[in-house]
Amino acid sequence: MGYYPRLIEKLLSRKLKSSGAVLLTGPKFCGKTTTCMQYQKSYVKLNTKQMIELARLDPKAMLSGESPHLIDDWQKAPDIWNQIKEDLDEHYEFAKYLLTGSSAPVDKTAVNHSGAGRITSLKMYPFSLLESGESSGAVSLQKLFDEPPATLTQLNENYRLSDTAYFVCRGGWPISVLAAKEVALDVTKNYYGGLFYFEDQENERFRNTKPDIMRMVLRSYARNISSEASVQTMLDDVRQSNERTMDRKTFENYVEALKDLFIIEDMPAWSPSFRSKTAIRSTPVRHFVDTSIACAALQLSPDDLMADLKSFGLFFEDFAVRELRIYAQSSDGEVRHYRDSTGLECDAVIHRADGQWAAIEIKIGGDQLIEAGAHNLKLLAKKLEQKSDERPPAFMMVLTASGPAYVREDGVYVVPINLLGC
């Protein structure tokens, strides 16, 4: 079907030039192996029971091949990690190994070292709208950081809110993106169903997880999407919506499993350097690696989202965070949220390694919500100017689900999701 270039390629190339081994992690079927195959000169795939048994019996044999040597799904024979470390200790060279992993190691105790100084890692997400060709990328985050344009006018007349609802439910899975639109949502549903099937070689890692309980926990996460819901709140939600009882430890074990499978990814809080005693709330915001999983967990369709705009706003926020994470990663940035004890909050703060930062409010659209988002952003910028050692934001943006792109008189950018790019 052809290869779609990925934004992570630039980072992957750079990591290969500066490290002996690079590990590319991410959820199943997000495109890790396909991308790594563009770089390998030899490879081995642990995709059959025979290969996995061989790798566990003789992990060192899996290292043979011309560099970069790709080992796909290395975690199914975790001693490979230790063998790579030993090999790089004795014969170090850049771009020697390339690893992929769609879950944490089968047996975490089998990994004897962190790989620091020898193995570096990157996280891959499903397709962004830019990568799938469904965003024009007319508004570049990189350019907003480097040279924020004084003017911006994009009417975006051929894009509708219903288009975003469809993208939220379909997700960025390559198999769904490549499918015809009339069946793409079915492909995503099939993908969701497959998340809870663990092959024999993975049973050791997930031997205590039951598919029905995992779905139950995932539904609770979905009902609390884009919120700072506590573990207790989500646990109470499980207890109230199901006959099954569950204790806190069991819930947390399943949450850990979902994180190990790269299905959920909470967003940590951003803590600027305050001169005052303002307390920063550190509770993470509950997010998914791809919003389509949350939609599938609750059996939500694009029509369902359009019929409940308040809920749509929460799911759109999660979707926008996925986009921002992918684009920010390309410029050595990370995405966090801000909320302090006074109730002042910001949906997303992009903080880059060079110290620059930007504040983004995520709103489904409409004049009132855009105005509220811009008001919040200006309050945050003013507060940090008065009480923080942080530099002023490089830019402030209200990210919307549809509508035009423009610059407000107060300098706040309003940008629809289908025009955003890296």
Contacts in CASP RR format, 6 or more apart in sequence:
PFRMAT RR
TARGET T0000
AUTHOR 0000-0000-0000
METHOD contacts of the structure
MODEL  1
MGYYPRLIEKLLSRKLKSSGAVLLTGPKFCGKTTTCMQYQKSYVKLNTKQ
MIELARLDPKAMLSGESPHLIDDWQKAPDIWNQIKEDLDEHYEFAKYLLT
GSSAPVDKTAVNHSGAGRITSLKMYPFSLLESGESSGAVSLQKLFDEPPA
TLTQLNENYRLSDTAYFVCRGGWPISVLAAKEVALDVTKNYYGGLFYFED
QENERFRNTKPDIMRMVLRSYARNISSEASVQTMLDDVRQSNERTMDRKT
FENYVEALKDLFIIEDMPAWSPSFRSKTAIRSTPVRHFVDTSIACAALQL
SPDDLMADLKSFGLFFEDFAVRELRIYAQSSDGEVRHYRDSTGLECDAVI
HRADGQWAAIEIKIGGDQLIEAGAHNLKLLAKKLEQKSDERPPAFMMVLT
ASGPAYVREDGVYVVPINLLGC
1 178 0 8 1.000
3 34 0 8 1.000
3 38 0 8 1.000
4 127 0 8 1.000
4 131 0 8 1.000
4 132 0 8 1.000
4 174 0 8 1.000
4 177 0 8 1.000
5 131 0 8 1.000
6 31 0 8 1.000
6 35 0 8 1.000
6 124 0 8 1.000
6 127 0 8 1.000
6 131 0 8 1.000
7 128 0 8 1.000
7 130 0 8 1.000
7 131 0 8 1.000
7 326 0 8 1.000
7 327 0 8 1.000
7 329 0 8 1.000
7 330 0 8 1.000
7 422 0 8 1.000
8 24 0 8 1.000
8 35 0 8 1.000
8 122 0 8 1.000
8 124 0 8 1.000
8 329 0 8 1.000
8 330 0 8 1.000
9 35 0 8 1.000
9 38 0 8 1.000
10 330 0 8 1.000
11 122 0 8 1.000
11 329 0 8 1.000
11 330 0 8 1.000
12 22 0 8 1.000
12 24 0 8 1.000
12 35 0 8 1.000
12 36 0 8 1.000
12 39 0 8 1.000
12 122 0 8 1.000
13 39 0 8 1.000
15 22 0 8 1.000
15 120 0 8 1.000
15 122 0 8 1.000
16 22 0 8 1.000
16 39 0 8 1.000
16 68 0 8 1.000
16 94 0 8 1.000
16 95 0 8 1.000
16 98 0 8 1.000
17 94 0 8 1.000
17 95 0 8 1.000
18 94 0 8 1.000
18 120 0 8 1.000
19 94 0 8 1.000
19 95 0 8 1.000
19 117 0 8 1.000
19 118 0 8 1.000
19 119 0 8 1.000
19 120 0 8 1.000
20 88 0 8 1.000
20 92 0 8 1.000
20 93 0 8 1.000
20 94 0 8 1.000
20 95 0 8 1.000
20 96 0 8 1.000
20 97 0 8 1.000
20 118 0 8 1.000
20 119 0 8 1.000
21 84 0 8 1.000
21 88 0 8 1.000
21 96 0 8 1.000
21 97 0 8 1.000
21 98 0 8 1.000
21 99 0 8 1.000
21 118 0 8 1.000
21 119 0 8 1.000
21 120 0 8 1.000
22 95 0 8 1.000
22 97 0 8 1.000
22 98 0 8 1.000
22 99 0 8 1.000
22 119 0 8 1.000
22 120 0 8 1.000
22 121 0 8 1.000
22 122 0 8 1.000
23 74 0 8 1.000
23 99 0 8 1.000
23 100 0 8 1.000
23 101 0 8 1.000
23 119 0 8 1.000
23 120 0 8 1.000
23 121 0 8 1.000
23 122 0 8 1.000
24 32 0 8 1.000
24 35 0 8 1.000
24 36 0 8 1.000
24 98 0 8 1.000
24 99 0 8 1.000
24 100 0 8 1.000
24 101 0 8 1.000
24 121 0 8 1.000
24 122 0 8 1.000
24 123 0 8 1.000
24 124 0 8 1.000
25 32 0 8 1.000
25 100 0 8 1.000
25 101 0 8 1.000
25 102 0 8 1.000
25 121 0 8 1.000
25 122 0 8 1.000
25 123 0 8 1.000
25 124 0 8 1.000
25 262 0 8 1.000
26 32 0 8 1.000
26 101 0 8 1.000
26 102 0 8 1.000
26 123 0 8 1.000
26 124 0 8 1.000
26 125 0 8 1.000
26 262 0 8 1.000
26 289 0 8 1.000
27 102 0 8 1.000
27 125 0 8 1.000
27 126 0 8 1.000
27 261 0 8 1.000
27 262 0 8 1.000
27 263 0 8 1.000
27 289 0 8 1.000
27 290 0 8 1.000
28 102 0 8 1.000
28 195 0 8 1.000
28 261 0 8 1.000
29 173 0 8 1.000
29 174 0 8 1.000
29 175 0 8 1.000
29 191 0 8 1.000
30 124 0 8 1.000
30 125 0 8 1.000
30 126 0 8 1.000
30 127 0 8 1.000
30 172 0 8 1.000
30 173 0 8 1.000
30 174 0 8 1.000
31 124 0 8 1.000
31 126 0 8 1.000
31 174 0 8 1.000
32 100 0 8 1.000
32 101 0 8 1.000
32 102 0 8 1.000
32 124 0 8 1.000
33 45 0 8 1.000
33 72 0 8 1.000
33 100 0 8 1.000
34 174 0 8 1.000
35 124 0 8 1.000
36 70 0 8 1.000
36 72 0 8 1.000
36 98 0 8 1.000
36 100 0 8 1.000
37 43 0 8 1.000
37 70 0 8 1.000
39 68 0 8 1.000
39 70 0 8 1.000
39 98 0 8 1.000
40 68 0 8 1.000
40 69 0 8 1.000
40 70 0 8 1.000
40 98 0 8 1.000
41 65 0 8 1.000
41 66 0 8 1.000
41 67 0 8 1.000
41 68 0 8 1.000
41 69 0 8 1.000
42 64 0 8 1.000
42 65 0 8 1.000
42 66 0 8 1.000
42 67 0 8 1.000
42 69 0 8 1.000
42 70 0 8 1.000
43 69 0 8 1.000
43 70 0 8 1.000
43 71 0 8 1.000
43 72 0 8 1.000
44 51 0 8 1.000
44 55 0 8 1.000
44 62 0 8 1.000
44 69 0 8 1.000
44 70 0 8 1.000
44 71 0 8 1.000
44 72 0 8 1.000
45 51 0 8 1.000
45 72 0 8 1.000
45 73 0 8 1.000
46 52 0 8 1.000
46 55 0 8 1.000
46 62 0 8 1.000
46 71 0 8 1.000
46 72 0 8 1.000
46 73 0 8 1.000
46 74 0 8 1.000
46 76 0 8 1.000
46 77 0 8 1.000
47 72 0 8 1.000
47 73 0 8 1.000
49 200 0 8 1.000
49 201 0 8 1.000
52 76 0 8 1.000
52 77 0 8 1.000
52 201 0 8 1.000
54 61 0 8 1.000
55 61 0 8 1.000
55 62 0 8 1.000
55 76 0 8 1.000
55 77 0 8 1.000
55 80 0 8 1.000
56 77 0 8 1.000
56 79 0 8 1.000
59 77 0 8 1.000
59 79 0 8 1.000
59 80 0 8 1.000
59 82 0 8 1.000
59 83 0 8 1.000
60 83 0 8 1.000
60 87 0 8 1.000
62 71 0 8 1.000
62 77 0 8 1.000
62 80 0 8 1.000
62 83 0 8 1.000
63 69 0 8 1.000
63 71 0 8 1.000
63 80 0 8 1.000
63 83 0 8 1.000
63 84 0 8 1.000
63 87 0 8 1.000
63 97 0 8 1.000
67 93 0 8 1.000
67 95 0 8 1.000
67 96 0 8 1.000
67 97 0 8 1.000
68 95 0 8 1.000
68 96 0 8 1.000
68 97 0 8 1.000
68 98 0 8 1.000
69 96 0 8 1.000
69 97 0 8 1.000
69 98 0 8 1.000
70 97 0 8 1.000
70 98 0 8 1.000
70 99 0 8 1.000
70 100 0 8 1.000
71 80 0 8 1.000
71 97 0 8 1.000
71 98 0 8 1.000
71 99 0 8 1.000
71 100 0 8 1.000
72 99 0 8 1.000
72 100 0 8 1.000
72 101 0 8 1.000
73 100 0 8 1.000
73 101 0 8 1.000
73 102 0 8 1.000
74 80 0 8 1.000
74 81 0 8 1.000
74 99 0 8 1.000
74 100 0 8 1.000
74 101 0 8 1.000
75 101 0 8 1.000
75 102 0 8 1.000
75 103 0 8 1.000
75 104 0 8 1.000
75 105 0 8 1.000
75 106 0 8 1.000
76 106 0 8 1.000
76 201 0 8 1.000
76 202 0 8 1.000
77 106 0 8 1.000
78 105 0 8 1.000
78 106 0 8 1.000
78 107 0 8 1.000
78 108 0 8 1.000
78 110 0 8 1.000
78 111 0 8 1.000
79 110 0 8 1.000
80 99 0 8 1.000
81 105 0 8 1.000
81 110 0 8 1.000
81 111 0 8 1.000
81 113 0 8 1.000
81 115 0 8 1.000
81 119 0 8 1.000
82 110 0 8 1.000
82 111 0 8 1.000
82 112 0 8 1.000
82 113 0 8 1.000
84 97 0 8 1.000
84 99 0 8 1.000
84 118 0 8 1.000
84 119 0 8 1.000
85 112 0 8 1.000
85 113 0 8 1.000
85 115 0 8 1.000
85 118 0 8 1.000
85 119 0 8 1.000
87 96 0 8 1.000
88 96 0 8 1.000
88 97 0 8 1.000
88 118 0 8 1.000
88 119 0 8 1.000
89 118 0 8 1.000
92 118 0 8 1.000
97 119 0 8 1.000
99 119 0 8 1.000
102 261 0 8 1.000
102 262 0 8 1.000
103 202 0 8 1.000
103 205 0 8 1.000
103 260 0 8 1.000
103 261 0 8 1.000
103 262 0 8 1.000
104 205 0 8 1.000
104 260 0 8 1.000
105 111 0 8 1.000
105 205 0 8 1.000
106 201 0 8 1.000
106 202 0 8 1.000
106 204 0 8 1.000
106 205 0 8 1.000
107 204 0 8 1.000
107 205 0 8 1.000
123 262 0 8 1.000
123 329 0 8 1.000
125 289 0 8 1.000
125 290 0 8 1.000
125 322 0 8 1.000
125 325 0 8 1.000
125 326 0 8 1.000
126 171 0 8 1.000
126 172 0 8 1.000
126 173 0 8 1.000
126 174 0 8 1.000
126 289 0 8 1.000
126 290 0 8 1.000
126 322 0 8 1.000
127 171 0 8 1.000
127 172 0 8 1.000
127 173 0 8 1.000
127 174 0 8 1.000
127 177 0 8 1.000
128 135 0 8 1.000
128 172 0 8 1.000
128 322 0 8 1.000
128 323 0 8 1.000
128 326 0 8 1.000
128 327 0 8 1.000
128 421 0 8 1.000
129 135 0 8 1.000
129 167 0 8 1.000
129 323 0 8 1.000
129 417 0 8 1.000
129 418 0 8 1.000
129 420 0 8 1.000
130 137 0 8 1.000
130 326 0 8 1.000
130 327 0 8 1.000
130 420 0 8 1.000
130 421 0 8 1.000
130 422 0 8 1.000
131 326 0 8 1.000
132 172 0 8 1.000
132 177 0 8 1.000
134 167 0 8 1.000
134 418 0 8 1.000
135 417 0 8 1.000
135 418 0 8 1.000
135 419 0 8 1.000
135 420 0 8 1.000
135 421 0 8 1.000
136 418 0 8 1.000
136 419 0 8 1.000
137 419 0 8 1.000
137 420 0 8 1.000
137 421 0 8 1.000
137 422 0 8 1.000
138 154 0 8 1.000
138 405 0 8 1.000
138 419 0 8 1.000
138 421 0 8 1.000
139 152 0 8 1.000
139 154 0 8 1.000
139 405 0 8 1.000
139 413 0 8 1.000
139 415 0 8 1.000
139 419 0 8 1.000
139 420 0 8 1.000
139 421 0 8 1.000
140 421 0 8 1.000
140 422 0 8 1.000
141 324 0 8 1.000
141 327 0 8 1.000
141 328 0 8 1.000
141 331 0 8 1.000
141 350 0 8 1.000
141 358 0 8 1.000
141 420 0 8 1.000
141 421 0 8 1.000
141 422 0 8 1.000
142 330 0 8 1.000
142 331 0 8 1.000
142 422 0 8 1.000
143 149 0 8 1.000
144 358 0 8 1.000
144 394 0 8 1.000
144 395 0 8 1.000
144 397 0 8 1.000
144 413 0 8 1.000
145 331 0 8 1.000
145 352 0 8 1.000
145 356 0 8 1.000
145 358 0 8 1.000
145 394 0 8 1.000
145 395 0 8 1.000
148 394 0 8 1.000
148 395 0 8 1.000
148 413 0 8 1.000
149 407 0 8 1.000
150 407 0 8 1.000
151 407 0 8 1.000
152 405 0 8 1.000
152 406 0 8 1.000
152 407 0 8 1.000
152 413 0 8 1.000
152 415 0 8 1.000
153 404 0 8 1.000
153 405 0 8 1.000
153 406 0 8 1.000
154 404 0 8 1.000
154 405 0 8 1.000
154 406 0 8 1.000
154 416 0 8 1.000
154 419 0 8 1.000
155 404 0 8 1.000
156 402 0 8 1.000
156 403 0 8 1.000
156 404 0 8 1.000
156 405 0 8 1.000
156 416 0 8 1.000
156 418 0 8 1.000
156 419 0 8 1.000
159 402 0 8 1.000
159 403 0 8 1.000
159 416 0 8 1.000
159 418 0 8 1.000
160 402 0 8 1.000
161 306 0 8 1.000
161 364 0 8 1.000
161 401 0 8 1.000
161 402 0 8 1.000
162 302 0 8 1.000
162 306 0 8 1.000
163 402 0 8 1.000
163 418 0 8 1.000
164 316 0 8 1.000
164 319 0 8 1.000
164 401 0 8 1.000
164 402 0 8 1.000
164 417 0 8 1.000
164 418 0 8 1.000
165 302 0 8 1.000
165 303 0 8 1.000
165 305 0 8 1.000
165 306 0 8 1.000
165 312 0 8 1.000
166 181 0 8 1.000
166 185 0 8 1.000
166 302 0 8 1.000
167 319 0 8 1.000
168 291 0 8 1.000
168 292 0 8 1.000
168 295 0 8 1.000
168 302 0 8 1.000
168 305 0 8 1.000
168 312 0 8 1.000
168 315 0 8 1.000
168 316 0 8 1.000
168 319 0 8 1.000
169 185 0 8 1.000
169 188 0 8 1.000
169 291 0 8 1.000
169 292 0 8 1.000
169 295 0 8 1.000
169 300 0 8 1.000
169 301 0 8 1.000
169 302 0 8 1.000
169 305 0 8 1.000
170 176 0 8 1.000
170 177 0 8 1.000
170 184 0 8 1.000
170 185 0 8 1.000
170 188 0 8 1.000
170 292 0 8 1.000
171 177 0 8 1.000
171 188 0 8 1.000
171 290 0 8 1.000
171 291 0 8 1.000
171 292 0 8 1.000
172 290 0 8 1.000
172 292 0 8 1.000
173 187 0 8 1.000
173 188 0 8 1.000
173 191 0 8 1.000
173 290 0 8 1.000
173 292 0 8 1.000
175 187 0 8 1.000
175 191 0 8 1.000
176 184 0 8 1.000
176 185 0 8 1.000
176 187 0 8 1.000
176 188 0 8 1.000
176 191 0 8 1.000
176 292 0 8 1.000
177 184 0 8 1.000
179 187 0 8 1.000
185 301 0 8 1.000
185 302 0 8 1.000
188 292 0 8 1.000
188 296 0 8 1.000
189 296 0 8 1.000
191 296 0 8 1.000
192 292 0 8 1.000
192 293 0 8 1.000
192 296 0 8 1.000
192 297 0 8 1.000
193 296 0 8 1.000
195 261 0 8 1.000
195 263 0 8 1.000
195 293 0 8 1.000
196 211 0 8 1.000
196 214 0 8 1.000
196 215 0 8 1.000
197 211 0 8 1.000
198 205 0 8 1.000
198 206 0 8 1.000
198 209 0 8 1.000
205 260 0 8 1.000
206 257 0 8 1.000
208 253 0 8 1.000
209 253 0 8 1.000
209 254 0 8 1.000
209 257 0 8 1.000
213 244 0 8 1.000
213 246 0 8 1.000
213 250 0 8 1.000
213 254 0 8 1.000
214 254 0 8 1.000
214 257 0 8 1.000
214 258 0 8 1.000
215 297 0 8 1.000
216 238 0 8 1.000
216 242 0 8 1.000
216 244 0 8 1.000
216 246 0 8 1.000
217 234 0 8 1.000
217 238 0 8 1.000
217 251 0 8 1.000
217 254 0 8 1.000
217 255 0 8 1.000
217 258 0 8 1.000
218 258 0 8 1.000
218 263 0 8 1.000
218 264 0 8 1.000
218 293 0 8 1.000
218 294 0 8 1.000
218 297 0 8 1.000
219 241 0 8 1.000
219 297 0 8 1.000
219 298 0 8 1.000
220 234 0 8 1.000
220 235 0 8 1.000
220 237 0 8 1.000
220 238 0 8 1.000
220 241 0 8 1.000
221 234 0 8 1.000
221 255 0 8 1.000
221 258 0 8 1.000
221 264 0 8 1.000
221 286 0 8 1.000
221 288 0 8 1.000
221 294 0 8 1.000
221 297 0 8 1.000
222 288 0 8 1.000
222 293 0 8 1.000
222 294 0 8 1.000
222 295 0 8 1.000
222 297 0 8 1.000
222 298 0 8 1.000
223 237 0 8 1.000
223 298 0 8 1.000
224 233 0 8 1.000
224 234 0 8 1.000
224 237 0 8 1.000
224 286 0 8 1.000
225 286 0 8 1.000
225 287 0 8 1.000
225 288 0 8 1.000
225 291 0 8 1.000
225 294 0 8 1.000
225 314 0 8 1.000
225 315 0 8 1.000
225 317 0 8 1.000
225 318 0 8 1.000
226 285 0 8 1.000
226 286 0 8 1.000
226 287 0 8 1.000
226 313 0 8 1.000
226 314 0 8 1.000
226 315 0 8 1.000
226 317 0 8 1.000
226 318 0 8 1.000
226 321 0 8 1.000
227 285 0 8 1.000
227 286 0 8 1.000
227 314 0 8 1.000
228 281 0 8 1.000
228 283 0 8 1.000
228 284 0 8 1.000
228 285 0 8 1.000
228 286 0 8 1.000
228 339 0 8 1.000
229 237 0 8 1.000
229 286 0 8 1.000
230 283 0 8 1.000
231 248 0 8 1.000
231 251 0 8 1.000
231 252 0 8 1.000
231 255 0 8 1.000
232 248 0 8 1.000
234 251 0 8 1.000
234 286 0 8 1.000
235 246 0 8 1.000
235 248 0 8 1.000
235 251 0 8 1.000
238 244 0 8 1.000
238 246 0 8 1.000
238 251 0 8 1.000
239 245 0 8 1.000
239 246 0 8 1.000
255 264 0 8 1.000
258 264 0 8 1.000
259 265 0 8 1.000
262 289 0 8 1.000
263 288 0 8 1.000
263 289 0 8 1.000
263 293 0 8 1.000
264 286 0 8 1.000
264 287 0 8 1.000
264 288 0 8 1.000
264 289 0 8 1.000
265 287 0 8 1.000
265 288 0 8 1.000
265 289 0 8 1.000
266 284 0 8 1.000
266 285 0 8 1.000
266 286 0 8 1.000
266 287 0 8 1.000
267 284 0 8 1.000
267 285 0 8 1.000
267 287 0 8 1.000
267 321 0 8 1.000
267 335 0 8 1.000
267 336 0 8 1.000
267 337 0 8 1.000
267 348 0 8 1.000
268 282 0 8 1.000
268 284 0 8 1.000
268 336 0 8 1.000
268 337 0 8 1.000
269 280 0 8 1.000
269 281 0 8 1.000
269 282 0 8 1.000
269 283 0 8 1.000
269 284 0 8 1.000
269 336 0 8 1.000
269 337 0 8 1.000
269 338 0 8 1.000
269 339 0 8 1.000
270 280 0 8 1.000
270 336 0 8 1.000
270 337 0 8 1.000
270 338 0 8 1.000
270 349 0 8 1.000
270 351 0 8 1.000
270 357 0 8 1.000
271 280 0 8 1.000
271 282 0 8 1.000
272 280 0 8 1.000
272 338 0 8 1.000
272 384 0 8 1.000
272 388 0 8 1.000
272 389 0 8 1.000
272 390 0 8 1.000
273 388 0 8 1.000
273 389 0 8 1.000
273 390 0 8 1.000
274 280 0 8 1.000
274 387 0 8 1.000
274 388 0 8 1.000
274 389 0 8 1.000
275 387 0 8 1.000
275 388 0 8 1.000
275 389 0 8 1.000
276 387 0 8 1.000
278 340 0 8 1.000
278 341 0 8 1.000
278 342 0 8 1.000
278 383 0 8 1.000
278 387 0 8 1.000
279 340 0 8 1.000
279 341 0 8 1.000
280 338 0 8 1.000
280 339 0 8 1.000
280 340 0 8 1.000
280 341 0 8 1.000
281 339 0 8 1.000
281 340 0 8 1.000
281 341 0 8 1.000
283 339 0 8 1.000
285 337 0 8 1.000
287 318 0 8 1.000
287 321 0 8 1.000
287 322 0 8 1.000
288 294 0 8 1.000
288 318 0 8 1.000
288 322 0 8 1.000
289 322 0 8 1.000
290 322 0 8 1.000
291 315 0 8 1.000
291 318 0 8 1.000
291 319 0 8 1.000
291 322 0 8 1.000
294 300 0 8 1.000
294 315 0 8 1.000
294 318 0 8 1.000
295 301 0 8 1.000
295 305 0 8 1.000
295 315 0 8 1.000
300 315 0 8 1.000
305 311 0 8 1.000
305 312 0 8 1.000
305 315 0 8 1.000
306 312 0 8 1.000
309 364 0 8 1.000
312 364 0 8 1.000
312 401 0 8 1.000
313 363 0 8 1.000
313 364 0 8 1.000
313 401 0 8 1.000
316 362 0 8 1.000
316 364 0 8 1.000
316 401 0 8 1.000
316 417 0 8 1.000
317 347 0 8 1.000
317 362 0 8 1.000
319 417 0 8 1.000
320 347 0 8 1.000
320 348 0 8 1.000
320 362 0 8 1.000
320 399 0 8 1.000
320 417 0 8 1.000
321 335 0 8 1.000
321 347 0 8 1.000
321 348 0 8 1.000
321 362 0 8 1.000
323 417 0 8 1.000
323 420 0 8 1.000
323 421 0 8 1.000
324 335 0 8 1.000
324 348 0 8 1.000
324 350 0 8 1.000
324 360 0 8 1.000
324 399 0 8 1.000
325 335 0 8 1.000
326 422 0 8 1.000
327 420 0 8 1.000
327 421 0 8 1.000
327 422 0 8 1.000
328 334 0 8 1.000
328 335 0 8 1.000
328 350 0 8 1.000
328 352 0 8 1.000
330 422 0 8 1.000
331 352 0 8 1.000
331 422 0 8 1.000
332 352 0 8 1.000
332 353 0 8 1.000
332 354 0 8 1.000
333 350 0 8 1.000
333 351 0 8 1.000
333 352 0 8 1.000
333 353 0 8 1.000
334 350 0 8 1.000
334 351 0 8 1.000
335 348 0 8 1.000
335 349 0 8 1.000
335 350 0 8 1.000
336 348 0 8 1.000
336 349 0 8 1.000
336 351 0 8 1.000
337 345 0 8 1.000
337 346 0 8 1.000
337 347 0 8 1.000
337 348 0 8 1.000
337 349 0 8 1.000
338 344 0 8 1.000
338 345 0 8 1.000
338 346 0 8 1.000
338 349 0 8 1.000
338 359 0 8 1.000
338 380 0 8 1.000
339 345 0 8 1.000
339 346 0 8 1.000
344 376 0 8 1.000
344 379 0 8 1.000
344 380 0 8 1.000
344 383 0 8 1.000
345 376 0 8 1.000
346 359 0 8 1.000
346 360 0 8 1.000
346 361 0 8 1.000
346 376 0 8 1.000
346 377 0 8 1.000
346 380 0 8 1.000
347 360 0 8 1.000
347 361 0 8 1.000
347 362 0 8 1.000
348 359 0 8 1.000
348 360 0 8 1.000
348 361 0 8 1.000
348 362 0 8 1.000
348 399 0 8 1.000
349 357 0 8 1.000
349 358 0 8 1.000
349 359 0 8 1.000
349 360 0 8 1.000
350 357 0 8 1.000
350 358 0 8 1.000
350 360 0 8 1.000
351 357 0 8 1.000
355 391 0 8 1.000
356 391 0 8 1.000
356 394 0 8 1.000
357 390 0 8 1.000
357 391 0 8 1.000
357 393 0 8 1.000
357 394 0 8 1.000
358 393 0 8 1.000
358 394 0 8 1.000
358 395 0 8 1.000
358 396 0 8 1.000
358 397 0 8 1.000
359 377 0 8 1.000
359 380 0 8 1.000
359 381 0 8 1.000
359 393 0 8 1.000
359 396 0 8 1.000
359 397 0 8 1.000
360 377 0 8 1.000
360 396 0 8 1.000
360 397 0 8 1.000
360 398 0 8 1.000
360 399 0 8 1.000
361 372 0 8 1.000
361 373 0 8 1.000
361 374 0 8 1.000
361 376 0 8 1.000
361 377 0 8 1.000
361 397 0 8 1.000
361 398 0 8 1.000
361 399 0 8 1.000
362 398 0 8 1.000
362 399 0 8 1.000
363 369 0 8 1.000
363 370 0 8 1.000
363 372 0 8 1.000
363 373 0 8 1.000
363 398 0 8 1.000
363 399 0 8 1.000
363 400 0 8 1.000
363 401 0 8 1.000
364 400 0 8 1.000
364 401 0 8 1.000
365 400 0 8 1.000
365 401 0 8 1.000
365 402 0 8 1.000
365 403 0 8 1.000
366 400 0 8 1.000
370 398 0 8 1.000
370 400 0 8 1.000
370 414 0 8 1.000
373 398 0 8 1.000
374 396 0 8 1.000
374 398 0 8 1.000
374 408 0 8 1.000
374 410 0 8 1.000
374 412 0 8 1.000
374 414 0 8 1.000
377 396 0 8 1.000
377 397 0 8 1.000
377 398 0 8 1.000
377 412 0 8 1.000
378 396 0 8 1.000
378 410 0 8 1.000
378 412 0 8 1.000
381 392 0 8 1.000
381 393 0 8 1.000
381 396 0 8 1.000
384 390 0 8 1.000
384 392 0 8 1.000
384 393 0 8 1.000
385 392 0 8 1.000
395 413 0 8 1.000
396 411 0 8 1.000
396 412 0 8 1.000
396 413 0 8 1.000
397 412 0 8 1.000
397 413 0 8 1.000
397 414 0 8 1.000
397 415 0 8 1.000
398 412 0 8 1.000
398 413 0 8 1.000
398 414 0 8 1.000
398 415 0 8 1.000
399 415 0 8 1.000
399 416 0 8 1.000
399 417 0 8 1.000
399 420 0 8 1.000
400 414 0 8 1.000
400 415 0 8 1.000
400 416 0 8 1.000
400 417 0 8 1.000
401 416 0 8 1.000
401 417 0 8 1.000
402 416 0 8 1.000
402 417 0 8 1.000
402 418 0 8 1.000
403 416 0 8 1.000
404 414 0 8 1.000
404 416 0 8 1.000
405 413 0 8 1.000
405 414 0 8 1.000
405 415 0 8 1.000
405 416 0 8 1.000
405 419 0 8 1.000
406 413 0 8 1.000
406 414 0 8 1.000
407 413 0 8 1.000
407 414 0 8 1.000
408 414 0 8 1.000
END
